[in-house]
Amino acid sequence: MSFNLKAYNTFGLDVEATYGFVINDFVMFDMAFKKIKESGLPFIVLGEGSDVLFTDDFNGVVLINRLLGYEFSEDANYHFVKIQAGERFDNVIRTCIKRGIYGLENLAFIPGTAGAAPVQNIGAYGASFSDFCRYVEVLDLNNNKLARIKASDCEFGYRTSIFKKKENIGRYIITAVELKIPKEWKPNLNYASLAELQGTTAEQIYEHVVNVRKSKLPDPKVIGNAGSFFKNPTVNISTYEELKAEYDTVPGYFTEGDDNVKLAAGWLIEKAGCKGLRLGNAGTYDKQSLIVVNHGEATPDEVVNVARFVRSEVHKKFGIELVPEVRIFGRNGECVL
Ligand SMILES: Cc1cc2nc3c(=O)[nH]c(=O)nc-3n(C[C@H](O)[C@H](O)[C@H](O)COP(=O)(O)OP(=O)(O)OC[C@H]3O[C@@H](n4cnc5c(N)ncnc54)[C@H](O)[C@@H]3O)c2cc1C
């Protein structure tokens, strides 16, 4: 048996899993778990596969989460939106805007499902999933029961949460999330490139973000990719000042209440000479070097080579180690680059 994953990873890599199940309801979960039990193989849950790199065929079971549905409720001050994990997060934003629920617009057009949004605490344009999360509903495989994990217990951080912790890998399957969105809408225009949008509506901010993203990021349907391949690294102030003395254009973002500075990984990659790099059928995107791309029929090895080369060139030039944001899966499960 095999289950082709080409349509289920936005890198568009032609890899296979031993078994795959598209989960539309809890009956399918039962079937998938029967197979996992009888085969003794590891499993992975996927949404749209827009944050994963398969370096090989996966000797295991893939569960494609397609649980769909919404529930809306409210109190005097908040809208509450419960979303099944397989809904596309961008559809959630558009559905909310249509119903007059505003606030999520800065997160427009990020690929992927609602169920994956808490995993790396998706974020863009000065907003993060955690700004709106009330709780995450999970199937806890330690006791096979559904549970709610309050946002305050999710340990959300920059592209991280408890769902990425080593001890929780394979423990939680996210089945739904509930958002808590203030009824009193204030546009979030703190991000520099949104400042010009003073006085606009949530719809206009949504459209603006979509247009900017379309102009900057490759469409995975045309050029395979998984968005930012690496996280923006954090360095201490003295390292930042040394860099600044040598390169006065180095972009650094001070994080509040912290002595660290976040650097733009894309800038480091560009200055290390890797913007628009091409090695075989893989490379970095010419408009945004932080994105590793599949130019056509790239193999997993070609994508891995590009990512390793970029990481090594940045290390050689700046002494900074880039860490992948993308989750990497090899033959037996999650692995490192
Ligand atoms: C063009 C492009 C632009 C992007 N821009 C951004 C951006 O601006 N900001 C940002 O934060 N991200 C961005 N991303 C990354 C990606 O969109 C997000 O990480 C998204 O949340 C991934 O969703 P997914 O459904 O595709 O998850 P997948 O890639 O399918 O899975 C990602 C991880 O979550 C786990 N997972 C998925 N679903 C579940 C579940 N139900 N239960 C438990 N674990 C689960 C998987 O096992 C895997 O480890 C971008 C990606 C692309 C391709």
The ligand as a Gaussian input file, in Angstrom:
#p B3LYP/6-31G(d) Opt

LIG

0 1
 C        3.309000      30.945000       0.621000
 C        3.300000      30.697000       2.111000
 C        3.239000      31.774000       2.972000
 C        3.223000      31.565000       4.357000
 N        3.150000      32.650000       5.180000
 C        3.111000      32.476000       6.521000
 C        3.006000      33.604000       7.402000
 O        2.923000      34.751000       6.970000
 N        2.985000      33.370000       8.737000
 C        3.049000      32.104000       9.252000
 O        3.019000      31.962000      10.491000
 N        3.141000      31.017000       8.449000
 C        3.179000      31.176000       7.105000
 N        3.284000      30.078000       6.279000
 C        3.408000      28.729000       6.866000
 C        2.053000      27.963000       6.962000
 O        1.092000      28.588000       6.183000
 C        1.542000      27.897000       8.408000
 O        2.502000      27.294000       9.244000
 C        0.230000      27.092000       8.518000
 O       -0.288000      27.185000       9.820000
 C        0.411000      25.616000       8.158000
 O       -0.879000      25.047000       8.059000
 P       -1.099000      23.628000       7.402000
 O       -2.519000      23.273000       7.593000
 O       -0.602000      23.647000       6.014000
 O       -0.163000      22.746000       8.334000
 P        0.802000      21.514000       7.903000
 O        1.914000      22.056000       7.081000
 O       -0.047000      20.458000       7.308000
 O        1.339000      21.082000       9.297000
 C        2.262000      21.881000       9.996000
 C        2.600000      21.211000      11.329000
 O        1.448000      21.204000      12.162000
 C        1.076000      19.870000      12.490000
 N       -0.389000      19.801000      12.413000
 C       -1.165000      20.186000      11.366000
 N       -2.465000      20.008000      11.666000
 C       -2.503000      19.488000      12.913000
 C       -3.556000      19.067000      13.772000
 N       -4.835000      19.142000      13.410000
 N       -3.226000      18.573000      14.990000
 C       -1.930000      18.489000      15.382000
 N       -0.894000      18.875000      14.610000
 C       -1.178000      19.360000      13.396000
 C        1.737000      18.994000      11.442000
 O        1.982000      17.684000      11.933000
 C        3.016000      19.756000      11.165000
 O        3.981000      19.461000      12.147000
 C        3.287000      30.250000       4.878000
 C        3.342000      29.154000       3.993000
 C        3.338000      29.378000       2.619000
 C        3.371000      28.202000       1.687000

